[in-house]
Amino acid sequence: MLEAFRSTAIQLPNRVAMAPMTRGRADDLTGVPHPLTAEYYSQRASAGLIVSEGIWVNKTGKSGPGIPGLVTEQQAEAWREVTAAVHEEGGRIYAQLWHAGRVSHPGVTGRTPVAPSAVRQAGRIFSAGGWTDTVEPRALGEEEIGEVVQDFADAARRAVEAGFDGVELHGANGYLIQEFLAGNTNLRGDRYGGSIAARLTFPLEVVAAVTERIGAARVALRISPGNPENDIVEDDWKEVYSRLLAELRRYELAYLHVIDTPDVEVLSHLRPLWPGTLVANLRSEKPTSRAEGESLIGAGLADVVAFGRLFIANPDLPARFALHAPLAEADHDVYYGARLDGYTDFPAFEPDSAKFACSARS
């Protein structure tokens, strides 16, 4: 896992990726990343690849407070500082482009959420005033869908201009792209819904528009087949995603990022269908361990493994893996929000230090 990885699109010094993680530190009014964001990501530049937190491609697609955007020049300029800092430390960083779809709230955007169909998400959502009931989204019109496709393409262009090495399209976790794929959220009867082929239309249009704008070698897609997060139901995920991957193969994307869960186990089904680079991300109650990552690579189920929570408190995670060093733990209370403790204040490992009282893990 600590050896280099090279493909036609990406060259990485190791196979340890930093997974995209929402941190909620951006200016909520402007969508501009916090001034410490450059330090946060540059501290973690030893990752083979950094995938940024989700970045909204239009204001309606913003999911919660403190989420950054990539729509205005002010936002882009702040991201230029981030990418420059990462590159100065020898790192590589992709921007994750995100539209939350129905997983949004007027208390966040001042607008009614949009989705493939007017199907309300069960449960509650975190808004500016705290946890609140979800609202019924408005179904997108066909012309509006085309506008969202262009929003993704425009954000991809801005990302490259801001210095990102590429973009990852967020097609996972119950947000807009997955809402078009899932049968319980896409009840449309036009060319964007109904049959599996029609449900693939919007995701494939986004991929086509973004690859045309910045080149396929700079584009990746994240998916989470069968993942019930945000009230998604995908009983037919094997057929849906098998057909999606068959369509995607012609683009020669930088990589496919697959979220796997213990109760679904999608990697064993999808890996044989994807000849390109595959980044695996395990979703479970506990953070993915080094041993689990090495097992995935050793079994041929992944080329690169993405680690999320471990990177919060261990900015130098690859070095700690190499040293079999103790791993620090971050309190869940510091994961999200405007507070700055728990953001850039986790130090690198010092072999002779007594700062870390946790036991070593393999």
Salt bridges, closest charged atoms under 4 A:
GLU3 OE2 - ARG15 NE 3.03
ASP28 OD1 - LYS62 NZ 2.70
GLU73 OE2 - ARG80 NH1 2.61
GLU77 OE1 - ARG80 NH1 2.78
ASP133 OD1 - ARG124 NH1 2.84
GLU142 OE1 - ARG191 NE 3.45
GLU144 OE1 - ARG138 NH1 2.98
ASP154 OD1 - ARG213 NH1 2.83
GLU161 OE1 - ARG157 NH1 3.30
ASP165 OD2 - HIS87 NE2 2.93
GLU168 OE1 - HIS257 ND1 2.89
ASP190 OD2 - ARG188 NH2 2.72
GLU205 OE2 - ARG191 NH1 3.01
GLU229 OE1 - ARG283 NH2 3.07
ASP231 OD2 - ARG102 NH2 3.75
ASP236 OD2 - ARG199 NH2 3.00
GLU239 OE2 - ARG243 NH1 3.87
GLU247 OE1 - ARG250 NH1 2.72
GLU294 OE2 - ARG290 NE 2.85
ASP303 OD2 - ARG271 NH1 3.11
ASP316 OD1 - ARG320 NE 2.72
GLU329 OE2 - ARG361 NH2 2.26
ASP341 OD2 - ARG339 NH2 2.52
GLU350 OE2 - LYS355 NZ 3.26
